[in-house]
Amino acid sequence: MNNQQRTISRIVEYSGVGLFTGEETKLRFKPSPANTGINFIRTDIASHPKVPASVETLSGSKRLISLEKNGVGVKSIEHLMAALAGLGIDNIEIEINGNEVPAGDGSSLLFTYLLKGAGTKPLEKPKNTFYLQEELKVSDGDASIIALPYDKGLSLSYILDFNGSFLNRQCFEIEMTENNFSTQIAPARTFGLSTIIEEYKKQGWGRGVTDENSLILHEDGTITKPISMTPAKLRFPNECVRHKILDIIGDLYLTNLTLHARIVATKSGHFLNTCMAEKIFESSKKQVYN
């Protein structure tokens, strides 16, 4: 990726259903000038309030990423954020007429194709590039995520391990490039464990789940579609661990940085990912002011 900021070349639109709420929303992606960042605009509210995508507007990271500013929120942004990161798009306005980003097929593939189709164009300002200079770590029990200095770009590795249940241990490592993201990470769909189905029902979550946008992992090692419970056809043998890397890419892009670091994660989810994003953001501010 070159060092100039990017936006999209033309307006594109997409409508779909949110994974958690089941409500249909429409997205309208619009080019945006340099140094304006990634902003969601709630067009269903009369004042069209703006919610920047940033660690500073992060309001929740259990099961999904939620943003909020002045009482106005947007949720389920992580797969879209991953697509923006993967394509190196720094500045964009995303009009949305509801509070949840549509699920698409449960991966970043739809957003990646849509934004690629819009084309990207360079802007006159350099990217906000950050070279990590110190080791950072966050952990919770046996789950952890470590960020290490690495000057060649962004390298990510993940260990997915359910201690002998659900599926065998999966490990995956990748260098972040636009092509690697688009072909190796973007198609990986979201998944859930069969043991959380009842929790989702009690909370009223998952109303937009379909056989096309999710996978269910069962304790006996089988992977099925979530509604019909018929065997699921995987896009990669290790699709699940690739999706965990997709989530990290999207979550870390809340720093609004083009990051040069090596990320090593074990069993981490959105909560730890966003804790790391906050640490990286603080580290970048220290580097600027010192």
Steps between C-alpha positions, in 0.01 A plus 500: 500500500632848419533764768220731385162504670215347303128541454256346256453639149119499484187443707380140545207357695400175669195384692482197726395357835689538829622175658390590854184707449369347178411852384563611142724801455640685202863610472618777272879531465626844401849635422649716774794748511839430658525500879123460551518130592228235497161639604154345528209741437162399649258614230198364691548775760392852396830669588703234313748459788851382425663207684875474429648151490768529766616353829374828649139418405517128589206412726490121500700196390309195627410281201510805269650848472278796591576870464321790666524877504259735679256214554494393134639158414596263219582132552632193320759710318793256527473322162458829315796649690710199399416563133597867532828401666570232241450745213692779672203740504567773757215743430137419424148606597256216560137605515285246685126516570508282812728395783650175366723441198356224277661157536543422131620140486660519846844584363668810352468373143194697397640827637836430338342442157271802539781738594736360238226555246474863610871538439743675730685823439804649672471824696755773549593416860724216626351208692504512878767231522614367836805280558458330836812549713414296810351165589136519610293221651147447628364176640199345668553152639656288225403749228752763397610734227853634465624779272870510414714745301516402133607745231391303191126569533229317691545131577226304677489154652226329697462179700141376527464232766188374679696254715397192305135588436324643194796478260867414497751770581545739205793735440538753222746776417487760224668817381247777446485603135196597297518179299557277804207658679265483201573135416604337828311685776200694365297186402518343850155501662397557858428200723349419835511209740192283539515566875418872455181452299277514810675814629435670166132404512461631857667831409298534181819496294567332169170592335680549170688169505452292184652184356701724267660741750617285792652169604425300814771292668382197698683334787539179300703687237230536236433834332148573379282776364322675790135470394468172308785340700613328180875457439672826404736522206811688612677755282834400657581195715602748771233761429436561871853610592511720190183672618662570837782680315237689300350621828839613629565698181167679532532562873854638478393740225311693770842652569468679162864404440687324224673270745845346471510226764496126552179383667500163677161395638383194690127444557432874495165653410363848449553607862874426504540624142356839593706513820806460277368765259476743792856418611636551148308829471648623829847388395465694173402816689800466732730468202356819347521710816837381634 
